[in-house]
């Protein structure tokens, strides 16, 4: 791509405290891709990264997407493979409108993937539509996953290295986003699944620089599996986490060898009950999180400073039951669907996702915060993947990648299979309206006064008292 003259696009070269960056224009947006926000040794906490050698005359050309953290993948995951893999993956990408406006709201997006998969610059999370339509800036974060980022012993390995990466990305954004046209005092952290849980945890994070909420104005927590990431005991961590001796050996192993270790840990976790289904997740009581018995205290502190939109899809667990052959066969019969599959989907969706989302939304409201609770309901009735986990993402980020290719969207489901669960005649309208609701929150609307979208988004009563 040939750069336009500097006087035509004065923000073509961006000089920020972290360095000077050459941006790339495409399809109505401006991007700065693959910017390092931190660096770290294996299993260690991250430290800020800067580009002191850059100048406006010799900027860093930010045109290469961030690589993914090493992870298990299929040969069909072509877009993930195209990004490449690097355990030093602490990079972010910025997408802003092309019109040069300033003081724009900022969305810090954290991808999901059970803390073991995914990447911030996968095309499935391309934010250009949200950016163009809603006049916002999106910062997409890539962070350490699996054994590189989680399940540490808080001694020989950081227990929450991935969360510390995300916290460092938040700090980088707060320090530098004004140079890209963003408002550093108007940052929303958001994510889906593990990314939603990460956004939730960032509201609780605190360290020597103070609570992270000093840098966060609001949060959007989508489909966070709060029902299986809480209540873990020290005994569980000791049973699952590699020992100090194993950690010493892993320091000399290749990234591929470390990724291979994760399979055994996942199998062990599955044998230890539902609360251990996500062994690679944050550990409360380890830097930068409070212990679980102090979560309500952290939640009250967050409610004083942050607006919250939190919710789930109507059939989260349909993503997993929809691919199991016995349940698929049952789902094709009227009695099997009504008598077995749907009750199972609804019960597990409530247990893993919806129950705790409502409980914590109510506590947030009781602490005086502004909070909205939603349920995503857009899907073809009777389709096994209707309104499942991930179902809102193709509406928020409607990249053609969802429609093509054989990459897993999640749990073995491909993008085309997920797209088949929508009504194609109303999909575009539903997506625009959903992006408008998220945009309204980013621009400061009270999440508790957000209006629903018939057949797409239902706003639910939270209960509790207003502060």
Buried (B, 14 or more C-beta within 10 A) or exposed (E): EEEEEEEEBEBBBBBBEBBBBBBBBEEEBBBBBBBBBBBBEBBEBBEBBBBEEBEEEEBBBBBBBBBBBBBBBEEEBEBBBEBBBBBBBBBBBBBBBBEEEEEBBBBBBBBBBBBBBBBBBBBBBBBBBBBBBBBBBBBBBBBBBBBBBBBBBBEBBBBBBBBBBBBBBBBBBBBBBBBBBBBBEBBBBBBBBBBBBBBBBBBBBBEEEEBBBEBBBBBBBBBBBBBBBBEBEEEBBEEBBBEEEBBEEBEEBEBEEBBEBBEEBBEEBEEEEEBBBBBBBBBBBBBBBBEBEEBBEBBBBBBEBBBBBBBBBBBBBBBBBBBBEEBBEBBEEEEBBEEBBBEBBBEBBBBBBBBBBBEBBBBBBBBBBBBBBBBBBBBEEEBBBBBBBBBBBBBBBBBEBBEEBEBBBBBEBBBBBBBBBBBEEEBEEBBBBBBEBBBBBBBEBEBBEBEBBEEBBBBBEBEBEEE
